Amino acid sequence: MAFIRSVIRGVGAYLPAKVLTNDDISKIVDTSDEWIRERTGIEQRHIAADGELTSDLGIAASRQALVRAGIDPVDIDLVVCATSTPDRTFPATAVRIQAGLGISKGAAFDVQAVCSGFVYALAIADNFLRSGQFKRAIVVGAETFSRILDWSDRGTCVLFGDGAGALVLEAQTQLGNRDDRGILSTTIRSDGRFEELLYVDGGPGSTKTTGHLRMNGREVFRHAVQKISGVIEETLVETGYAPDEVDLYVPHQANKRILDGIAKRLNISPDRIMYTLAKHGNTSAASIPLALNVAFEARRLSERKLILMEAMGGGLTWGAALARW
């Protein structure tokens, strides 16, 4: 029986030119390269230039993805942008990306699920494509987290960076079995009882300010290992795959200790996990598509490779997506 799948046609990424190393941060706050590497696995992160907007990053990543897909922007009818750092309170950053790409049809909107945002955006776009409402979509994760950091808080400012990544999806008819290409499964979850573990202490509806990121690192770590491991297992059970059938795990790049904890808990070999944390830092909703781009350029995403993307973010939100490249 014919079945519509959202097939990945292209991937792209963009990182700002400015690089902030751990040594650079040690000149801003009381920390050191050794302290940051030991606790996070991060060596450096990219920082957006003055005047360089989240939409600028998203447009650049989307253009590369479109070129690789061989698809003209005018043939895109859906733009979904995952971001917690929009250019403006409104309109959505997605409509600015849409306009920047020269797209004038279909729909464009933002998704806000913090570090899980890209998985959420992927799930939403997949459902629209499979329903037949749209034919081709760009799913973007773009962040300028450097602008919501408290640069006097060494527990958070050392973790985050800026960047963007994008996937081009196209609705295609498949056989409807486990060997299909495209998005095979998406799972998204949230639990608002844990809001205070990871949040920004401002907003237009409360303080009338942007605010700064605040985090209870110990508790976030505990929940991340537990919830991401759980949603990975849930996804594999639902689709009937064993953990060792997944060719590449592409997790949200939050902290190497979290990634190692999940790998240990699920007995996943480190050589099947995509690590980009050292060079990018935590780029929130951009981290999964940035990691996919690194994997693509390293020739780790050849056709029909099975990939599992997973994340947890503020909310708390978490989720996973299984796809065959």
Secondary structure, 3 states (H helix, E strand, C coil): CCEEEEEEEEEEEECCCEEEEHHHHHCCCCCCHHHHHHHHCCCEEEECCCCCCHHHHHHHHHHHHHHHHCCCHHHCCEEEEECCCCCCCCCCHHHHHHHHCCCCCCEEEEECCHHHHHHHHHHHHHHHHHHCCCCEEEEEEEEEHHHHCCCCCHHHHCCECEEEEEEEEEEEEECCCCCCCEEEEEEEEECHHHHHHEEECCCCCCCCCCCCEEECHHHHHHHHHHHHHHHHHHHHHHHCCCHHHCCEEEECCCCHHHHHHHHHHHCCCHHHECCCHHHHCECHHHHHHHHHHHHHHCCCCCCCCEEEEEEEECCCEEEEEEEEC
